[in-house]
Amino acid sequence: MATDLVPFPVRSVLAELECGHGTKLLRGVGICHGSFGELLQGMDLRDDFLVTCPIDVHARASFCADPTEQAVRVLPPGKTKTAQLANRFVGSMGLCGGALILSSELREGAGCSSSSADMVAAARAISATFGIEVPLHHVETQMLDIEPTDGVMYDSCTLYRFRSTGFERDLGNLPPITLVALDEGGSIDTQWVERSRQGYSIGDRLEFERLLARLTRAIACRRIDEIGAVATRSAEINESRFPKQSFSAMMDVAKAIAAHGLVTTHSGTGIALLLDRQAPGYQDQVSEALARMSRLQGDIKIYNSLEQGTGGAS
């Protein structure tokens, strides 16, 4: 990824759009994967942080440039954060507006980074339309001005300072993990969660320091059992702040089927069993998990960890 904007002839591009016999339309498509909540979220001795859990579910954006428009019109209506990002994005680089159409496999309000994925997909679609390369830090800066965001623009697990500096460190790609998830339904406003989040004690922050070090080693060594243990502990700590009604029941299911633990969307509505996709008896584990979870209230979905290079990164 380039560290600066790649030079591009904006005026020449716009002249090409407007010249000739009628208007020439430029189109581009961008995608971005989601994150099933966070493997770890809390506050160490520095600041709030999270570690992403990239999954193979995506948001998609299609942009059609219109040289007669200065603003970007976004469909479906109501995608105000993405509209804000798209208009800032074209304005910061002197590009024309146009029509941006969004579609997503990520349910809004569930805690799977739907709004962040929409914004990243939009930026990628606009970049693709004009054939430009934009550094990720430029997109991050624009996003952080709109709301606390996360690291979904990166394919790998990322240590992310979502309140302040953004990307800090690439922790590597996840091993082959399956998440059998229960979505309790409803919608949680991420901005409300951030406003209402209580602070952590020094003891909590020291524990988060240890958990982050443990998770960093686990990802590097591809230890699914250790990844699951850290994710479970992070979920347990979060229960005192934003409890989920099925948390205890899902813990029981995890123990019954010998899952490696739980991953939650800390500020969302999802709880997932963490399974090793290459373990003997994996299919039987999934079948038993589905049977037990069918007795609980909510929608059940299955996600896989993102394979390297499939997230749509620029």
Sequence and secondary structure as in RCSB ss.txt:
>XXXX:A:sequence
MATDLVPFPVRSVLAELECGHGTKLLRGVGICHGSFGELLQGMDLRDDFLVTCPIDVHARASFCADPTEQAVRVL
PPGKTKTAQLANRFVGSMGLCGGALILSSELREGAGCSSSSADMVAAARAISATFGIEVPLHHVETQMLDIEPTD
GVMYDSCTLYRFRSTGFERDLGNLPPITLVALDEGGSIDTQWVERSRQGYSIGDRLEFERLLARLTRAIACRRID
EIGAVATRSAEINESRFPKQSFSAMMDVAKAIAAHGLVTTHSGTGIALLLDRQAPGYQDQVSEALARMSRLQGDI
KIYNSLEQGTGGAS
>XXXX:A:secstr
  SS     HHHHHHHHHSSSS    EEEEEEEEEEEEEEEEE SS EEEEEEEEEEEEEEEEEEETT SSEEEE
STT HHHHHHHHHHHHHHT  EEEEEEEESS TTSSS HHHHHHHHHHHHHHHHHT    HHHHHHHHHTTS   
STTSSSEEEEETTTTEEEEEEE   SEEEEEEE  S   HHHHHHH     HHHHHHHHHHHHHHHHHHHHT HH
HHHHHHHHHHHHHHTTS  TTHHHHHHHHHHHT S EEE TTSSEEEEEEETTSTTHHHHHHHHHHHHTTSSSEE
EEEEB  TT S   
